[in-house]
Amino acid sequence: MTTDQTGADLAPALGVEPLVVEDEAPRTAAAQTLFPPIPAVVTRTRIVIGVVLAAAALYAPWYYGPDINRVLSQAIYLAIAAMGLNLLTGFNGQVSIGHGAFFGIGAFTSAILIVDHGWTYEPTILVSAIFTGLFGLLVGLPALRVRGLYLALVTLGLAVLFPNVVQRFVKGVGGVALLRPPRSAFSSLIGGLADDQWAYYLSLVIMVVLYILAWNLVRGRVGRAMIAVRDQELAAATVGVPVARTKVVTFAISAAYAGVAGSLSVMIDRLADGTNPIIYFQRSIEFLVAMVIGGAATIMGPAVGALILVLLRRNTQNLIEGKEILAPAIYGASLIAIVFVLPEGVVGGVRRLLAALGRRSSAKGRPPTHPIPDDSHD
Amino acid sequence: MQLFVEQVINGIANGAIYGALALALVLIFRSTGVLNFAQGEMAMFSTFITWKLTTGGLPVWGAILISMGIAFIAGAAIERTLIRPFEGSNRSPLNVVIVSLGMFLAINSLAQLVFGTDPQRLPSPVPNRRLTILESSNGGINITYPTLMLIAVLIVECIALWWLLQRTKLGLKLRAVAADADSARLHGIKAGSMLMFGWALSAAIGALAGAMVASSRVGFDASLMQTIIVYAFAAAALGGFDSLWGAVLCGIFVGVANSLTVQYVNALDGIELVMPLALILIVLVVMPNGLFGKRTVERV
């Protein structure tokens, strides 16, 4: 038995909720114990949807103007941050309301490097990722001792504290904690692309790379360790999963994702803002909401959630003429409504629907809620 | 020395507010296991109701009592409609967090819509005079009436809650449901009503706390509780989240520690929030269940 299967084989023995790992698995014998065969109709639908979505994503910046492109780019960086949080909260079970702070650290790292040190923008993304990753490592260590709601609280503090720290140490234009890098720092590196299109494509490429990385991560050994720690920490420890290392490393990776998102936000929003005391707390909420709406512990969930969130926010803003102040109320109410209608998120809901369809259309297809078929050990 | 004592007293007064709000948080957490992020905003909204009533000519104390009553009903209604569908063990706790965060946003913007964005002033229920005790050649120690009021209100609140929880049948039922909802149900207690009552009670406590904060300030707007809720969370976490008295004591502790930090630690100028957070972190790392929390045994 390879280590890859540890979690799956132990789960029933310990009477634990079995690990449900998702998505198209390679059809190897080992994989089939974890991944139920997916009905052909579902696979075909997925391929079609995937191709259509990819084409739409590539064509969008030519179809829309700079205004909408910016909104879409915002959805992309939100999706990256939400994926970071999803790795930590969805797959590893550590609830963080402090990812806004990591996002902010990423944003200010980039902004400071550009404004004060004359860097070009692109390399600062990498620096932000490394820097926030290290910071995540630092926060991940005490997080080993603090769990559940307490962790949520400590990280909440992080998000609330961050703007204060920035206000204390960063002096931008007019002495306030607001950095505006010059426009020229973000000019398009490819001829034929306008600045807003370049920002969109750069963000999109980074997002795709990070999503593929995340997808690989959760399907591999590390990912199973993460899930095992989430589902049953003690049981995971007894079978040799390095619990502490898994948690801390997940924290660092997750923070780095948020940092990259923050860095991209500097390019897209053209500023790093520390003047509003609760802005990074609100960011944390956005990430959490995007993850939950889309579907926690799924790969596409955070992206779907981020898109819904950004569109929702944009459309509620102008919904009622003269009552812009009401926008957050509608926004908040829609969040509550979505959680009521789709408690597993959009991706979870769609998956359930597809599973139901698959059961009906194919006698061989098994519902994914029963991931370990009895005959898998032949 | 004189300055030190005055700062401590100031800290106790602020801490009384943190403690009161933490009390509301813990009350909800103990009965429903929900961390109510919207607690501060609910309190803020009630404060606006109080203010509105006083502009209609009601005396402040009367207005506070009426708005506590309204908050009580609203709290019950929120539990019934928004929280109830997510109760039970098989629901994701994350969804409840989202609901409470959604409430946070919605209530905040509703308050701005209904009551406007201008800062308002809530008249103080007690005259704004000061009392000098321990008079000596270099001036003595000054305590303002509002400070005394804050402390007195917290004490009265604690005694009333203690009486309710420990000396009445209702309190016994409430505690039974908090300890084990299923067993309580088997004994014929209507667990649902008790949970609703818990939310109603804590909304009313929040309304009182909000009025206290607003009346001790020059003006207030919709951001009234946003910093205070962090301190209240700090107090609740320090107290271990399941202890009402822990929440109150730790609220006062956080308040005092904060006012001393502001006064004496110049390095933290502007980032005083570091202090409650460092406190939470240190306590939780050393004692994961908080100072007053019960230790739990985990089963595999």
Interface residues (C-beta under 8 A of the other chain):
Chain A: L14 T89 V95 P142 R145 V146 R147 L149 Y150 A152 L153 V154 L156 G157 L158 V160 L161 N164 V165 Q167 R168 Q232 L234 A235 T238 P277 I278 I285 L288 V289 V292 I293 A296 K323 I325 L326 A327 P328 A329 Y331 G332 A333 S334 L335 I336 V339 F340 P343 E344
Chain B: F29 L35 L82 P85 F86 R91 S92 L94 N95 V97 I98 V99 L101 G102 M103 F104 L105 A106 I107 N108 S109 L110 Q112 L113 T117 S223 Q226 T227 V230 F233 A234 A237 F241 D269 G270 I271 L273 V274 P276 L277 I280 L281 L284 V285 P288 E298 V300
